[in-house]
């Protein structure tokens, strides 16, 4: 089955993220995602991010627009990713990181979301770049 994504409307962002992550979204997950983007993509300089829910229950976010980003990852991967692929990669990094240090059950939520997003990434047009960046 193909996993689809749905853009979270602006007026629903707080409700959706609260349902999925509680107070951990603005306090832990979102800053971690932004930090990975800042460290990984040399031409990332902040901005508005779109939020997406996945038909398998997952969630990710990406910088708004069609800009490509030059990335250099901890595993040695270097290349260019679309905003969408960068968002997937940094969310996967954040979920993985927080699954090891989340605590209080948030670690388990992050572990689950890592696997849900990874499943979505398998059929992404930039799957090769995404998996090179995370593996």
C-alpha positions as CSV (number, residue, x, y, z in Angstrom):
1,X,0.0,0.0,0.0
2,X,1.3,3.5,-0.9
3,X,1.5,5.9,2.0
4,X,0.2,9.4,1.2
5,X,0.7,12.7,2.8
6,X,-1.7,15.5,3.6
7,X,-0.7,19.1,4.3
8,X,-1.8,20.3,7.8
9,X,-3.7,23.5,7.4
10,X,-2.2,26.5,9.2
11,X,-5.2,26.7,11.6
12,X,-4.8,23.1,12.6
13,X,-1.1,22.9,13.2
14,X,-1.1,23.3,17.0
15,X,-4.0,20.9,17.4
16,X,-2.4,18.2,15.2
17,X,1.1,18.4,16.8
18,X,-0.4,18.5,20.3
19,X,-2.4,15.3,19.5
20,X,0.7,13.5,18.2
21,X,3.5,14.8,20.5
22,X,1.9,16.9,23.3
23,X,4.0,19.6,24.7
24,X,7.1,17.8,23.4
25,X,6.6,19.2,19.9
26,X,7.3,22.9,20.6
27,X,9.7,22.2,23.5
28,X,11.8,19.3,22.0
29,X,10.9,18.0,18.6
30,X,10.6,21.2,16.6
31,X,13.9,22.7,18.0
32,X,15.7,19.5,17.3
33,X,14.5,19.4,13.7
34,X,15.6,23.0,13.2
35,X,19.0,22.3,14.7
36,X,19.6,19.3,12.4
37,X,18.6,21.4,9.4
38,X,20.9,24.2,10.5
39,X,23.9,21.9,11.0
40,X,23.3,19.7,7.9
41,X,22.3,22.2,5.2
42,X,24.8,24.9,4.6
43,X,22.3,27.1,2.7
44,X,19.5,26.7,5.2
45,X,18.7,29.9,7.0
46,X,15.4,29.4,8.7
47,X,11.9,30.1,7.4
48,X,8.4,28.8,7.5
49,X,7.9,25.0,7.5
50,X,4.9,23.1,6.1
51,X,3.6,20.2,8.3
52,X,2.3,16.9,6.9
53,X,0.4,14.0,8.3
54,X,0.9,10.6,6.7
55,X,-1.8,8.0,5.9
56,X,0.0,5.5,8.1
57,X,-0.2,7.8,11.1
58,X,3.2,9.5,10.7
59,X,4.2,13.1,10.6
60,X,7.0,15.2,9.1
61,X,7.7,18.8,8.2
62,X,9.8,20.6,5.6
63,X,10.9,24.1,4.7
64,X,8.3,25.8,2.6
65,X,9.1,26.2,-1.1
66,X,10.9,24.5,-3.9
67,X,14.5,25.4,-2.9
68,X,17.2,22.7,-3.0
69,X,19.6,22.4,-0.1
70,X,23.3,21.4,-0.2
71,X,23.7,18.9,2.7
72,X,26.6,17.4,4.5
73,X,25.6,14.6,6.9
74,X,27.3,13.0,9.9
75,X,27.7,9.8,8.0
76,X,29.7,11.4,5.2
77,X,26.9,11.8,2.7
78,X,27.1,15.0,0.7
79,X,24.7,16.1,-2.0
80,X,21.6,18.1,-2.8
81,X,18.1,17.5,-1.5
82,X,14.8,19.2,-2.2
83,X,13.1,20.9,0.7
84,X,10.8,17.9,1.0
85,X,13.6,15.4,1.1
86,X,15.6,17.6,3.6
87,X,12.6,17.7,5.8
88,X,12.3,13.9,5.8
89,X,16.0,13.5,6.5
90,X,16.1,16.0,9.4
91,X,12.9,14.6,10.9
92,X,14.3,11.1,10.8
93,X,17.5,12.4,12.5
94,X,15.5,14.1,15.1
95,X,13.2,11.1,15.7
96,X,16.2,8.8,16.0
97,X,18.1,11.2,18.4
98,X,15.1,11.7,20.6
99,X,14.2,8.0,20.7
100,X,17.4,7.5,22.6
101,X,17.1,10.5,25.0
102,X,13.5,11.3,25.0
103,X,12.4,9.6,28.2
104,X,8.9,9.8,29.7
105,X,7.4,7.8,26.9
106,X,8.4,10.5,24.3
107,X,11.3,8.2,23.3
108,X,8.7,5.6,22.2
109,X,6.7,8.1,20.3
110,X,9.8,9.2,18.4
111,X,10.8,5.6,17.7
112,X,7.3,4.9,16.3
113,X,7.4,8.1,14.2
114,X,10.8,7.3,12.9
115,X,9.6,4.0,11.5
116,X,6.4,5.5,10.1
117,X,8.3,8.2,8.2
118,X,11.0,5.8,7.0
119,X,8.2,3.7,5.5
120,X,6.9,6.7,3.7
121,X,10.4,7.6,2.5
122,X,10.8,4.2,0.8
123,X,8.6,5.4,-2.1
124,X,9.8,9.0,-2.2
125,X,11.2,10.2,-5.6
126,X,14.5,11.0,-3.7
127,X,14.6,7.8,-1.7
128,X,18.2,7.2,-2.8
129,X,19.4,10.5,-1.4
130,X,17.3,10.2,1.7
131,X,18.6,6.8,2.6
132,X,22.2,7.8,1.7
133,X,21.8,10.7,4.2
134,X,20.4,8.6,7.0
135,X,22.3,5.3,6.7
